[in-house]
Amino acid sequence: MLDLAYPWLLLALPLPLLIKKKRLPAGSALNLPALAKLGRPGTSGSELKSFAPYLAALIWLLLVVSATQPRWLDEPVSLPQPGRELMLAIDLSGSMNIPDMEFNMGNITRLDAMKMVLREFIAARQGDRVGLILFADAAYQQTPLTFDLATVQQFLDESVIGLVGQRTAIGEAIGLTVKRLNSYDASNKVLILLSDGANNAGDIQPLEALALAKAAGIKIYTVGLGAEQMVQQSLFGQRVINPSQDLDEPLLIKLAEETGGQYFRARNPQELRAIYKLLDQLEPIEREELTFRPQRSLVHWPLAIALLLSFILAWRQINWAGVLKNAG
């Protein structure tokens, strides 16, 4: 739809008609006999002279229209308002490389399973700001809170075991999350912490970090990764082991319950996917929908046409001057 930002400027259209021509006193202008000849019927100069006022009027019209800032408004587009500040804390310790997650009649590593399911979860976070923290020997912010979900996904895909060490610093991951989320004014701050082990690294103890999270009003959801049974081949044949024996479930449960969150156990990708679907229900986004209309400026079109017509008018005036010279 065509729209004018300043339609009241159209009132300037009749201004040239209100300006009276000032008469020059006798002898104050050059006396050009050839000019009088051009005004006579049948001369080529008369034709040029009669065309010029219409061309000038059209140029004035285009200039006034461009001053009104014409624009084209597209159809309204709905925009969701941000609902949550959501930080993902991902364990990159050495144990995340254990291939105990059953998928498609085979096993994949815990890290690969987490990446696969998180891809769907991140893509569904429209309207949320998502950040990414990676932790092992220490915790590092890989991406700040952002609406750019593609960048968050890219950095998650590029994360590898050993990038930040081999151990597990759960306390530092929570402490860094508190520090980052405290810089944002939001009432719904959420940390989803995924780990498969126990805190054995870092300068901040998990319970110290828990106190900080509670004071900051951050709700923590914890996910314990890893199967409970795994067949291992040895020199003496096959044996069944528990690959998640190092998982500190009591700590993860305490972190979640004392902040108003919840602890989940993910033994395979299917359970992990179900957890993320449940998180959508536990943390609903209540917001009003905003709409805006994309607009494209059309100012350059009347300006370009006015400029072209100005060149044409100037060219005709130059030719007119040439006729006057020849007639003189």
N, C-alpha and C positions, 0 to 999 in steps of 0.2 A: 504494500500500500504506500502511495506517495504521501509524504508529510513535509510540512515546512516548520522549521524550528522557530522562526521569527516572522510569522505571516503578516504582522502589523506593518512590516517594512514595505509591503505592497502599496501603502498609502503614498509612497514617494513617487509612484509612477506618473502622476499628472504634474509633477514639479516643473518640468521644462515648459509646459503650457502657461504656467503662472509667471514665468520670467519674461518681462517685456523687453523687447529690443530697444536699446538705447540709441536715439538718433544722434548722428555725428554732426557737428556744426559744419557749415559750409567752409570749404578750404582745409578742413582738418584731415581729409583722406586723399589718397592719390586718385587722380582722375584718369580712369582707364577706359578709353572709348571702346576698346575691344569687349569689355565686360557688358556694355550695353548691347553690343551686337549679339552676344551669346544669349541674351534674354529674349531675343526675337524668335518667333516661330520659324521652324524649318532649319535651324542651325543645330549642329551636333552638340555644341556646348549647352544648349537649352535642355537637351535630353539628359545630359549628365547632371546638370544642376537640379532638375526636378526629381531625380532618383536619390540624391544624397540625403534629404531630410528623412525619407522613409528608412533608409539604411541606418541613419543615426538613431532614429526612434527605436528600431529593433535592437540595436546595441544597448541602448539605455534600458530597455525591457529586460534583456538578458542579464545585465549587471545588477538590476534590482532583484531579479529572481535568485541570482547567486547569493546576494546578501541575506536573503531569507533562510539560507542554509537548507536547501532541499535534500531530502534523504528518503531512502526506500526502507520501509519497515517490513521485515519478514514475519512469519507466523510466530506466535508466542512459544517460548521454550521453557519447560519446567526445570527448576534447579532445586535439588535437595539441600537443605541447610545442614551444616555439620552437627553431628549428634554426640560423638565420642572422641576422646583422645585415647587412642589405643596403641599400647606399646607391646611388641612381641620380643620376648627374650629367649633366644635360641641357644641351647647347649651344643657346643662344638668340641666336647671332650673326646678323647680317643675311643671311648666305649660306644659312641654314636655310630661307629663304623661296623658294629656287630650285625651280621645279616640274619636277624631272627624275626623279621616281619614278613609273614606269609602274604604273597600276592601273586595271583594268576598261576597257581600250581607251582610256585617257586618261592624263594626267599630274597628279600632285598634288605639293604641296610636301614637302620633306624633313621639316618639322615635323609636317605632317598625317599623313604615313606613320608617323612615329615614335609619335605619339599613338595612332594606330589599333592598332598592334601592341602597344605597351606596355599598353594596356587589358587585353588578354588575359593578358599576362605578370603584371601586378599582381594580377589576379583569382585567379591560380593560386598566389599566394604565401602560402597559408594556413599558419600556423605560423611564418612569418618576420616579423621586424620590418623595415619598409621606410621609408626616408627619401628626401627629394627635395631635390636641390641644383640650382639654375639658375645658369648662368654665361654671361657675355659679357664686358663690360668688367671685371667683378668677379664674384665668386661669392657667392651668398646661399643660406642654408638656407631652403627654402620650407616643409618639414615635417620635424620631428625623426623619429627612428626610432620607429615606432608599429605596433601591430597593426591600427590603423584604416585598412584599405586603401581604403575609400571616400573618406576625406578626402585621401589621397595622390592618388587618381585625380582628385578634384575640382580640386585645385590644379594638377595636370598639364594638365587640360583648359582651365583658365583662363590658362595661360601663353601669352604672345604674343611675337612678335618685337619687340625694342626695349624690353622690360620692364626689362632690366638692361644695355642698351647694344647696340652693334653689332659689337664685336670679340670676340676669343676668349682667355679667361684660363684655359687648361688647368691651369697650375701652381697657381693659387689654388683651383680646384675640388678638386684632390687634397689640397692643404693643409688646406682646410676639412673635407674628409671625414676626414682623419687626426685633426683636433681633435675632431670629433664622435664618431667611433667609439672614441677612446681613453677616453671617459667610460663605456664599457660593458665589462663583464667577459664576454667571449665569445671562443671559440677560432676561430670561423669568421666572420671579417669580410670582406665582399666589397664592392668598388666596381665598378659597371658605368658606364663613361664613354662617352658617345656624342658624337661631334664630327664636323664636316665640314671642319675647317680646320687651321690651324697656330696655335701659341701666339704672340700678338702683343699681349698686354695683361696687366696684373696685376703685383704686386710680387714674386711668388714664381715663380721659374723652374721648369719642369717637372722638371728633373733634381734640383733641391733638394727638391722635393716628393716625388719618387720615393724619395730616401734616407729621408725621414720615414715614408713608407708601408712601406718594407721593415723599418724599425726597429719599427714598430707591428704588424707581422705582417698587414698588409692585402693581400689578393689583388685585383689589378686586372684586370678584363676590359675591353678597349677595342673600340669599334665605330666603324669609319670609314663615314660615310654619304655617299651621292651616287653618281649614275650616272657611267659613264666616257665615255659618248657622249650628245650631245644635239643635235637639229637646231634651229638658230637661224635665224629669218627676218630678213633684212637688206634694205637697198635694192638690193643686187646679187643677191638671190635667197637660197636656202637654203644653209647651210653647217653642217658637223658640227664641234662643239667638245667639249672635255673640261671639263665643269663642275666636276670634282673636282681640278683642277690645283693648288689650294691645300692639298689634304689632306696633312698631314704623316704619312704612313704609317710612316716609320722611327721617329718619336717614339712613336707609338701602339704599335708592335710592341715597342719597348724597354720601355715602361711595363708592358706585360703580361708579357713574358717574364721580366723581372727580379724580379717579385713572384709568379711561379708561376701567372700567369693566362694569357690567350690573346687574340690579336687576331683580329677578324672584319671582313670587308668586306661591307657591305650596299649593293647597287646598286639594290635595289627592295624593296617590302614583303615579297615572298615570301622573299627571302634573310634579311631581318630577322627574320621569324617563325621561320625555321629556326634562326637563331642562338639565340633564346630557348629553343627546345625543346632545343637542345644544351646550353645552360647548366643546364637541369634535370638532365641526366646528369652534367655536370662537377662540379656542386655538390650531390650528394645529401644529403638530410636523414636522418640516422640517429638515431632517438629512440624511446623507449618511449611507448606510448599511455596517456594518463591518462583515467580515467573518473570521473564524478561523477553524483550523482542529484539533480536539482532537487527542492527541497522547498518546501512551502507550509505556513505555520503555521495551525493550526486552533484556537489558544487562544481567539480571540475568540468562537467559537461557544458553548462551555460557559459562559464568563463572561457572555455576553449572556443566555443562558437562565437562569442563576442570578440575574442582576440582575432579570429579569422576574418570576421566581418570588418573589423577595424583596419586590417591590412588591405582588404578590398576597397574600403572607403578611401584610405590613403592613396592607394594606387590610382583610383579614379580621379582624385584631386590632383595628383601629379600629372596625369594625362590632360586634365582640364587646364592646368597651368601651361602645359605645352601648347594647347590650342590658343590660349590667350596670347602667348608669345608670338605665335605665327600670325594671329589676327592683327597684332599690333604692328 
